[in-house]
Amino acid sequence: MQEGGCQCGAVRYRIDDDKMLYHALCHCADCRASSGAPATAWLAVQDDAFVITRGEATAFNSSGQSVRHFCARCGTGLYFVNPEMLPGIVDVQSATLDDPPAPTAQIQVAERLEYMAHLSDLPEFDRYPGP
């Protein structure tokens, strides 16, 4: 069993480990626009394996059948459903898990921002580097 939720704790959820389908880092423009980040990690689970345990997420139809759910209080993106494209699946933004596993694939790389392919070339700092 995995648990997670939004930044403020108003919305919490639980997923069944046995019904995880795939875990991918998505580079599509729609995910970037929704998250404000260069990529979003999604953990797909069968819809009967996903349970909201506290609060209620707000839904936003981002395009066609695509519905993104987020916390109305703090704005944290939580999960995505699209019954036409992904029937029976809930795509959970895996960084909202209490103990997120590493993604096992990258998808939509045709839309990937060029610099994301070269992150290992950038200097690294354990914390904010300061002035």
C-alpha positions in Angstrom: 0.0 0.0 0.0 1.2 3.5 -0.9 -0.1 6.7 0.5 0.2 10.3 -0.6 -1.5 13.7 -0.7 -1.3 17.4 -1.3 1.2 19.8 0.2 -1.2 21.1 2.8 -2.7 17.7 3.8 -6.3 18.6 2.9 -6.4 15.8 0.4 -4.9 12.3 1.0 -5.1 9.1 -1.0 -4.1 5.5 -1.0 -3.1 3.1 -3.8 -2.8 -0.6 -3.9 0.8 -1.7 -4.8 -0.5 -4.8 -6.6 -2.4 -2.7 -9.1 0.3 -0.4 -10.3 0.7 -0.5 -14.1 3.6 1.7 -15.1 5.6 4.7 -13.8 6.8 7.3 -16.3 8.2 10.8 -16.5 6.0 12.7 -19.1 7.5 15.5 -21.2 4.3 16.6 -23.0 3.4 20.3 -23.3 0.0 19.7 -21.6 1.7 18.3 -18.5 4.2 21.2 -18.5 1.4 23.7 -18.7 -0.6 22.1 -15.9 2.3 21.6 -13.5 4.5 24.5 -14.3 7.4 22.0 -14.4 9.5 20.7 -17.3 8.2 17.2 -16.8 5.7 15.3 -14.6 6.1 11.8 -13.1 2.9 9.7 -13.4 2.2 6.4 -11.7 -0.7 4.6 -13.5 -2.9 2.4 -11.3 -6.1 0.6 -12.0 -9.0 2.8 -10.9 -10.2 0.4 -8.3 -6.8 0.6 -6.6 -7.1 4.4 -6.0 -9.0 5.7 -3.0 -9.3 9.2 -1.6 -8.9 8.9 2.2 -9.3 12.5 3.2 -10.8 15.6 1.6 -11.9 16.1 -2.0 -9.9 17.1 -5.0 -11.1 19.8 -7.4 -11.4 18.7 -11.1 -10.4 20.7 -14.2 -11.1 19.5 -17.7 -7.8 20.4 -19.4 -8.8 19.1 -22.9 -11.4 16.8 -24.2 -11.8 13.8 -21.9 -8.7 14.8 -19.8 -9.6 15.7 -16.3 -6.9 16.8 -13.9 -7.5 16.8 -10.1 -5.8 19.1 -7.6 -6.2 20.4 -4.1 -8.3 23.6 -4.2 -6.6 24.8 -1.0 -2.9 24.6 -1.9 -3.0 23.9 -5.6 -1.0 20.6 -5.6 -1.7 18.5 -8.7 -2.7 15.0 -7.6 -4.1 12.8 -10.4 -5.4 12.6 -13.9 -8.2 10.6 -15.6 -9.1 10.2 -19.3 -11.6 7.4 -19.8 -11.3 7.6 -23.6 -7.5 7.5 -23.7 -6.8 5.5 -20.5 -9.9 3.5 -19.6 -9.9 2.1 -16.1 -6.7 4.0 -15.1 -5.9 6.8 -12.7 -2.6 8.5 -13.3 -1.3 9.7 -10.0 1.3 12.5 -9.8 3.8 10.2 -8.1 5.8 13.1 -6.5 2.8 13.5 -4.2 3.4 10.0 -2.7 4.9 10.0 0.8 7.7 7.7 -0.5 7.8 8.0 -4.3 9.5 5.4 -6.3 11.7 6.3 -9.3 10.0 6.3 -12.7 11.0 3.5 -15.0 10.5 5.2 -18.4 10.2 8.6 -20.1 7.3 9.3 -22.4 6.3 12.0 -24.9 10.0 12.7 -25.4 9.1 14.2 -28.8 7.9 17.2 -26.8 10.7 17.2 -24.3 12.4 20.5 -23.6 15.9 20.3 -25.1 17.7 20.9 -21.8 16.0 18.1 -20.1 18.0 15.6 -22.2 21.2 17.1 -20.7 20.5 17.5 -17.0 23.6 15.5 -16.1 25.8 18.2 -17.7 24.6 20.8 -15.1 26.5 21.5 -11.9 24.9 20.1 -8.8 24.5 21.5 -5.2 23.2 19.7 -2.1 21.3 22.8 -1.2 20.6 26.3 -2.7 24.1 27.6 -3.7 23.7 31.1 -2.3 25.0 34.4 -3.6 
